[in-house]
């Protein structure tokens, strides 16, 4: 009974019904269309037809998709747009039947035309469905339908492209710590449509990959989600960038710092330093270590006082 009242309300007070906001199924549209089919047939003997196919469109997320349905000889029949997967009616005639501002309708290319040979009315009009601020859930097919008997319909599909995004799951932390001589693996997972390509590069210069036991080769970039470094050397320590790109700009990147721990080594510039009595003297010792060390000076078995050292 409630459906009958809704239909009666739509027929008598179309403007009011457009604000009802309920999801109308294709069955209800069929009933509503059928109520006007006999009248339309009496007034216009021309049979509507689609002038062109709707076609498919591919649009980036956040932009607007437009599907165009061009109909010839519509006469007094009505046109509706539906979302195909759940058959939700988005528009009927010139009215949008959804409270969402995502969908809107425009009517273009009104071309009054009479076939001089047959005398038939062959007017053309294009009914455009606008889908604004596209999201992934808007991906799918949409149906343009005319309430002839049997109904005419054709389908156009929307593919939504999505810019790349680096995923937390499956991606290395911002810092990876490994001991010198061990293997290290840097991983980077990314999503997007189309699936993005992932590559690695070092932040400031080329990076080194071990060629054999004692030799390294310089590499500008490495393609793939996994960068495997065999028997890591301290020369390979630094910041690496994971870069994900697809057809939708901008690309994205994540910085992963590879920290290599190794035992301290000490180098003394001059083992023997001569200086006149009573003058200052500088002893230089270079320490290389990771992590940083606490350094002290010792004379024999006695620690040298910090007050005597100018660090």
For each residue, the residues with C-beta under 8 A, 3 or more apart:
1: 4 5
2: 5 6
3: 6 7 28
4: 1 7 8
5: 1 2 8 9
6: 2 3 9 10 17 20 22 28
7: 3 4 10 11 28 31 32 35
8: 4 5 11 12
9: 5 6 12 13 16 17 20
10: 6 7 13 14 17 32
11: 7 8 14 32 35
12: 8 9
13: 9 10 16 17
14: 10 11 17 18 93 95
15: 18 19
16: 9 13 19 20
17: 6 9 10 13 14 20
18: 14 15 95 96 97
19: 15 16 99
20: 6 9 16 17
21: 98 99
22: 6
23: 86 88 89
24: 28 29 88 89 97
25: 28 29 87 88 89
26: 29 30 82 87 89 145
27: 30 31
28: 3 6 7 24 25 31 32 89
29: 24 25 26 32 33 80 82 89 92 145 147
30: 26 27 33 34 147 151
31: 7 27 28 34 35
32: 7 10 11 28 29 35 36 92 147
33: 29 30 36 37 77 78 80 147 151
34: 30 31 37 147 149
35: 7 11 31 32
36: 32 33 39 40 76 77 78 147
37: 33 34 40 41 77 147 148 149
38: 41 42
39: 36 42 43 76
40: 36 37 43 44 75 76 77 147
41: 37 38 44 45
42: 38 39
43: 39 40 75 76
44: 40 41 73 75 76 77 121
45: 41
46: 73 75 120 121 122
47: 73 148
48: 71 72 73 74 75 77 146 148 152
49: 71 72 73 152
50: 53 69 70 71 72 144 152 154
51: 70 71 72 124
52: 55 70
53: 50 154 156
54: 67 68 69 142 144 154 155 156
55: 52 68 156
56: 156 157 158 159
57: 65 66 67 156 157 158 159
58: 158 159 161
59: 63 64 65 134 158 159 160 161
60: 63 134 160 161 162 163 248
61: 134 135 136 160 161 162 163 248
62: 133 134
63: 59 60 133 134
64: 59 130 131 132 133 134
65: 57 59 130 131 134 138 158 160
66: 57 128 129 130 131
67: 54 57 81 128 129 131 142 144 156 158
68: 54 55 126 127 128
69: 50 54 79 81 126 127 128 129 144 154 156
70: 50 51 52 109 124 125 126 127
71: 48 49 50 51 74 79 124 125 126 127 144 146
72: 48 49 50 51 122 123 124
73: 44 46 47 48 49 120 121 122 123
74: 48 71 77 79 123 125 146
75: 40 43 44 46 48 121
76: 36 39 40 43 44
77: 33 36 37 40 44 48 74 146 147 148
78: 33 36 92 93 146 147
79: 69 71 74 91 92 93 127 144 145 146
80: 29 33 89 90 91 92 93 144 145 146 147
81: 67 69 89 90 91 103 105 127 129 142 143 144 145
82: 26 29 87 88 89 90 142 143 145
83: 86 87 88 90 140 142 143
84: 87 140 141 142 143 155
85: 140 141
86: 23 83
87: 25 26 82 83 84
88: 23 24 25 82 83 98
89: 23 24 25 26 28 29 80 81 82 92 97
90: 80 81 82 83 96 97 98 103 129 142
91: 79 80 81 94 95 96 97 103 105 129
92: 29 32 78 79 80 89 95 97
93: 14 78 79 80
94: 91 105 107
95: 14 18 91 92 105
96: 18 90 91 103 104 105
97: 18 24 89 90 91 92
98: 21 88 90 102 103
99: 19 21
100: 103
101: 104 132
102: 98 131 132 133 138
103: 81 90 91 96 98 100 129 130 131 132
104: 96 101 129 130 132
105: 81 91 94 95 96 127 128 129 130
106: 127 128 130
107: 94 110 125 126 127 128
108: 125 126 128
109: 70 124 125 126
110: 107 123 124 125
111: 123 124 125
112: 123
113: 121 122 123 124
114: 119 120 121 122
115: 118 119 120 121 122
116: 119
117:
118: 115
119: 114 115 116
120: 46 73 114 115
121: 44 46 73 75 113 114 115
122: 46 72 73 113 114 115
123: 72 73 74 110 111 112 113
124: 51 70 71 72 109 110 111 113
125: 70 71 74 107 108 109 110 111
126: 68 69 70 71 107 108 109
127: 68 69 70 71 79 81 105 106 107 144
128: 66 67 68 69 105 106 107 108
129: 66 67 69 81 90 91 103 104 105 142 144
130: 64 65 66 103 104 105 106
131: 64 65 66 67 102 103 134 138 142 158
132: 64 101 102 103 104
133: 62 63 64 102
134: 59 60 61 62 63 64 65 131 138 158 160
135: 61 138 160
136: 61 139 160 162 193
137:
138: 65 102 131 134 135 158 160
139: 136 158 159 160
140: 83 84 85 157 158
141: 84 85 155 156 157 158
142: 54 67 81 82 83 84 90 129 131 155 156 157 158
143: 81 82 83 84 153 154 155
144: 50 54 67 69 71 79 80 81 127 129 153 154 155 156
145: 26 29 79 80 81 82 151 152 153
146: 48 71 74 77 78 79 80 151 152 153
147: 29 30 32 33 34 36 37 40 77 78 80 151
148: 37 47 48 77 151 152
149: 34 37
150:
151: 30 33 145 146 147 148
152: 48 49 50 145 146 148
153: 143 144 145 146
154: 50 53 54 69 143 144
155: 54 84 141 142 143 144
156: 53 54 55 56 57 67 69 141 142 144
157: 56 57 140 141 142
158: 56 57 58 59 65 67 131 134 138 139 140 141 142
159: 56 57 58 59 139 193
160: 59 60 61 65 134 135 136 138 139 193
161: 58 59 60 61 193 194 246 247 248
162: 60 61 136 165 191 192 193 248
163: 60 61 192 246 248 249 250 252
164: 190 191 192 196 244 245 246 248 251 252
165: 162 190 191 192 244 252
166: 171 188 189 190 242 244 252 253 254
167: 170 171 189 190 191
168: 171
169: 189
170: 167 187 189
171: 166 167 168 187 188 189 242 254
172: 176 185 186 187 188 242 256
173: 176 256
174: 254 255 256 257
175: 256 257 259
176: 172 173 184 186 256 257 258 259
177: 259 261
178: 182 183 184 232 258 259 260 261
179: 182 232 260 261 262
180: 232 233 234 260 261 262
181: 231 232
182: 178 179 231 232
183: 178 228 229 230 231 232
184: 176 178 228 229 232 258
185: 172 226 227 228 229
186: 172 176 200 226 227 229 240 242 256 258
187: 170 171 172 225 226 227
188: 166 171 172 198 200 225 226 242 244 254 256
189: 166 167 169 170 171 198 225
190: 164 165 166 167 196 198 225 242 244 252
191: 162 164 165 167 195 196
192: 162 163 164 165 195 196 244 246 248
193: 136 159 160 161 162 246 248
194: 161 246 247
195: 191 192 246
196: 164 190 191 192 244 245 246 251
197: 223 244 245 246
198: 188 189 190 223 224 225 242 243 244
199: 221 222 223 224 242 243
200: 186 188 221 222 224 227 240 241 242 243
201: 207 220 221 222 240 241 243
202: 205 206 207 238 239 240 241
203: 238 239 240 241 255
204: 238 239
205: 202
206: 202 218 219 220
207: 201 202 218 219 236 238 240
208: 216 217 218 219 233 235 236
209: 216 217 219 222 229
210: 213 215 216 229 230 231 233
211: 215 216 217
212: 215
213: 210
214:
215: 210 211 212
216: 208 209 210 211 233 235
217: 208 209 211
218: 206 207 208
219: 206 207 208 209 222
220: 201 206
221: 199 200 201
222: 199 200 201 209 219 227
223: 197 198 199
224: 198 199 200 227
225: 187 188 189 190 198
226: 185 186 187 188
227: 185 186 187 200 222 224 240
228: 183 184 185
229: 183 184 185 186 209 210 232 236 258
230: 183 210
231: 181 182 183 210
232: 178 179 180 181 182 183 184 229 236 258 260
233: 180 208 210 216 236 260
234: 180 237 260 262 288 290
235: 208 216
236: 207 208 229 232 233 258 260
237: 234 258 259 260 290
238: 202 203 204 207 257 258
239: 202 203 204 255 256 257 258
240: 186 200 201 202 203 207 227 255 256 257 258
241: 200 201 202 203 253 254 255 256
242: 166 171 172 186 188 190 198 199 200 253 254 256
243: 198 199 200 201 251 252 253
244: 164 165 166 188 190 192 196 197 198 251 252 253
245: 164 196 197 251
246: 161 163 164 192 193 194 195 196 197 251
247: 161 194
248: 60 61 161 162 163 164 192 193
249: 163
250: 163
251: 164 196 243 244 245 246
252: 163 164 165 166 190 243 244
253: 166 241 242 243 244
254: 166 171 174 188 241 242
255: 174 203 239 240 241
256: 172 173 174 175 176 186 188 239 240 241 242
257: 174 175 176 238 239 240
258: 176 178 184 186 229 232 236 237 238 239 240
259: 175 176 177 178 237 290
260: 178 179 180 232 233 234 236 237 290
261: 177 178 179 180 290 291
262: 179 180 234 289 290
263: 289
264: 287 288 289 293
265: 287 288 289
266: 285 286 287
267: 285 286 288
268: 271 283 284 285 286
269: 284 285 286
270: 273 284
271: 268
272:
273: 270 281 282 283
274:
275: 279 280 281
276: 279
277:
278:
279: 275 276
280: 275
281: 273 275
282: 273
283: 268 273 297
284: 268 269 270
285: 266 267 268 269 295 297
286: 266 267 268 269
287: 264 265 266 293 295
288: 234 264 265 267
289: 262 263 264 265 292 293
290: 234 237 259 260 261 262
291: 261
292: 289
293: 264 287 289
294:
295: 285 287
296: 303 304
297: 283 285 303 304 309
298: 301 302 303 304
299: 302 304
300:
301: 298
302: 298 299
303: 296 297 298
304: 296 297 298 299 308 309
305: 308 309
306: 309 311
307:
308: 304 305
309: 297 304 305 306
310:
311: 306
